[in-house]
Amino acid sequence: GVREIFSGELITFGINNEDVDMTAKDINISEYGTNFVLCSKKESINISSKLPGYFNVYNMIAAAVVAYSIGFGMEEIKKGLEPFNGVKMRFEVRRCGGVTLLNDVYNANPSSTEESINELIRLHQISLQRGNQYKRAIAVLGDMLELGEYSEKAHKELGRRLSQLPIDIFIGVGPL
């Protein structure tokens, strides 16, 4: 593991994991945001974030554990996490004309696209379970740029993956 190649201080984080320096518990994610309990080894605090998405919980814990390790308190961390709205055109959830739209076009790459698709499916399944009128999941994706020689292969792999998922309509935008 890491201990064999790194002798410095190791800071760990995770979800629902007591054996790390910081973890998130009692996670509740909706299209409007995320609520969870952020726990260090010594204390915990409720976080109500405007960022939806399970992957964003990991991002928030990573930021929190770094801040905590350099001396910020849990209240200060809470004040930093909760008002953050995210980056424009990166995993923005919008409603318009009876449609829920997931806009994630800013500098898309294979891992961010995969996370967005997983979140679209999760939000769609929640919608269906609640008996909402929206019955189809639609993914509109543009080219993933800056992949170099891996570009064509990455787009083909994404297409294969989409064909195996419960996506009702896929619209591809761009030459790739």
C-alpha positions as CSV (number, residue, x, y, z in Angstrom):
1,G,0.0,0.0,0.0
2,V,0.8,3.7,0.4
3,R,2.8,3.1,3.6
4,E,5.5,1.2,1.7
5,I,6.2,4.2,-0.6
6,F,5.3,7.2,1.5
7,S,6.6,7.8,5.0
8,G,4.9,11.2,5.7
9,E,1.6,11.9,7.3
10,L,-1.2,10.1,5.7
11,I,-4.7,11.7,5.9
12,T,-7.6,9.4,5.0
13,F,-11.3,10.0,4.2
14,G,-14.3,8.0,3.0
15,I,-18.0,7.4,3.3
16,N,-19.5,5.4,6.1
17,N,-16.0,4.4,7.3
18,E,-15.0,4.7,10.9
19,D,-11.4,3.8,10.2
20,V,-10.5,7.1,8.4
21,D,-9.7,10.6,9.6
22,M,-12.9,12.0,8.2
23,T,-16.1,10.4,6.9
24,A,-19.7,11.2,5.9
25,K,-22.7,9.4,7.3
26,D,-26.5,9.6,7.0
27,I,-26.2,10.8,3.4
28,N,-29.4,12.1,1.8
29,I,-29.0,13.2,-1.9
30,S,-31.7,14.8,-4.0
31,E,-31.6,16.9,-7.2
32,Y,-31.6,20.0,-5.0
33,G,-28.5,19.2,-2.9
34,T,-27.1,16.9,-0.3
35,N,-27.4,16.5,3.4
36,F,-25.0,14.4,5.5
37,V,-23.1,14.3,8.8
38,L,-19.4,15.1,8.5
39,C,-17.4,13.2,11.2
40,S,-13.8,13.6,12.3
41,K,-12.4,11.2,14.9
42,K,-13.4,13.7,17.6
43,E,-16.5,15.6,16.4
44,S,-19.3,15.7,13.9
45,I,-21.5,18.4,12.2
46,N,-24.5,18.4,9.9
47,I,-23.8,19.6,6.4
48,S,-26.5,20.9,4.0
49,S,-24.9,21.4,0.6
50,K,-26.4,22.8,-2.6
51,L,-24.3,20.3,-4.6
52,P,-26.2,17.1,-5.7
53,G,-24.4,13.9,-6.5
54,Y,-22.7,11.1,-4.5
55,F,-19.3,12.0,-6.1
56,N,-19.7,15.5,-4.7
57,V,-19.9,14.0,-1.2
58,Y,-16.4,12.6,-1.8
59,N,-15.2,16.0,-3.1
60,M,-16.6,17.8,0.0
61,I,-15.0,15.3,2.4
62,A,-11.7,15.6,0.7
63,A,-11.8,19.4,1.0
64,A,-13.0,19.1,4.6
65,V,-10.2,16.7,5.7
66,V,-7.5,18.9,4.3
67,A,-9.0,22.0,5.9
68,Y,-9.3,20.2,9.2
69,S,-5.8,18.9,9.1
70,I,-4.4,22.4,8.8
71,G,-6.4,23.7,11.7
72,F,-9.9,24.8,10.5
73,G,-12.7,23.9,12.9
74,M,-15.8,22.0,11.9
75,E,-18.0,25.2,12.0
76,E,-15.6,26.9,9.7
77,I,-15.6,23.9,7.3
78,K,-19.4,23.9,7.4
79,K,-19.4,27.7,6.5
80,G,-17.1,27.0,3.6
81,L,-19.0,24.0,2.2
82,E,-22.6,24.9,2.4
83,P,-22.8,28.1,0.3
84,F,-20.7,26.7,-2.6
85,N,-22.9,26.3,-5.7
86,G,-20.4,24.6,-7.9
87,V,-18.9,25.6,-11.2
88,K,-21.1,26.9,-14.0
89,M,-21.9,24.2,-16.6
90,R,-20.5,21.5,-14.3
91,F,-23.2,19.2,-13.0
92,E,-26.0,21.9,-12.9
93,V,-29.5,20.5,-12.3
94,R,-32.1,22.7,-13.9
95,R,-35.9,22.3,-14.3
96,C,-37.7,23.8,-17.3
97,G,-40.9,23.0,-19.1
98,G,-41.5,19.8,-17.1
99,V,-38.1,18.5,-17.8
100,T,-35.2,18.0,-15.4
101,L,-32.0,18.8,-17.2
102,L,-28.5,17.9,-16.0
103,N,-26.0,20.3,-17.6
104,D,-22.4,19.0,-17.3
105,V,-20.6,20.3,-20.4
106,Y,-17.7,22.2,-18.9
107,N,-14.4,20.4,-19.8
108,A,-16.0,16.9,-19.8
109,N,-13.8,13.9,-19.5
110,P,-14.5,10.1,-19.2
111,S,-14.6,10.1,-15.4
112,S,-16.8,13.2,-15.0
113,T,-19.1,12.0,-17.8
114,E,-19.4,8.6,-16.1
115,E,-20.3,10.2,-12.8
116,S,-22.9,12.5,-14.5
117,I,-24.5,9.5,-16.2
118,N,-24.7,7.6,-13.0
119,E,-26.3,10.5,-11.2
120,L,-28.8,11.0,-14.0
121,I,-29.8,7.4,-13.7
122,R,-30.0,7.7,-9.9
123,L,-32.1,10.8,-10.0
124,H,-34.4,9.3,-12.7
125,Q,-34.9,6.2,-10.5
126,I,-35.9,8.4,-7.5
127,S,-38.3,10.3,-9.7
128,L,-40.0,7.0,-10.9
129,Q,-40.2,5.7,-7.3
130,R,-41.9,8.9,-6.3
131,G,-44.5,8.4,-9.1
132,N,-43.5,11.5,-10.9
133,Q,-44.7,12.0,-14.5
134,Y,-41.3,12.0,-16.1
135,K,-40.8,8.5,-17.5
136,R,-37.7,8.9,-19.6
137,A,-34.0,9.5,-18.9
138,I,-32.4,11.5,-21.7
139,A,-28.7,12.1,-21.9
140,V,-27.4,14.9,-24.2
141,L,-23.6,14.7,-24.3
142,G,-21.0,16.7,-26.2
143,D,-17.5,15.6,-27.1
144,M,-14.9,14.9,-24.4
145,L,-12.0,17.1,-25.4
146,E,-8.3,17.0,-24.6
147,L,-8.0,13.2,-24.7
148,G,-5.4,13.0,-27.4
149,E,-4.9,9.7,-29.1
150,Y,-7.3,8.1,-26.5
151,S,-10.2,10.3,-27.7
152,E,-11.8,7.9,-30.3
153,K,-11.5,4.9,-28.0
154,A,-13.0,6.8,-25.0
155,H,-16.0,7.9,-27.0
156,K,-16.6,4.4,-28.3
157,E,-16.4,3.0,-24.8
158,L,-18.9,5.6,-23.6
159,G,-21.3,4.7,-26.4
160,R,-21.0,1.0,-25.4
161,R,-21.6,1.8,-21.8
162,L,-24.7,4.0,-22.6
163,S,-26.2,1.1,-24.6
164,Q,-26.1,-1.0,-21.5
165,L,-27.7,1.5,-19.1
166,P,-31.4,2.5,-18.6
167,I,-31.0,5.7,-20.7
168,D,-34.1,6.1,-22.9
169,I,-32.7,8.6,-25.3
170,F,-29.1,9.6,-26.1
171,I,-28.2,12.6,-28.2
172,G,-24.6,13.1,-29.1
173,V,-23.4,16.5,-30.0
174,G,-20.1,17.0,-31.9
175,P,-18.0,15.1,-34.4
176,L,-16.9,12.4,-31.8
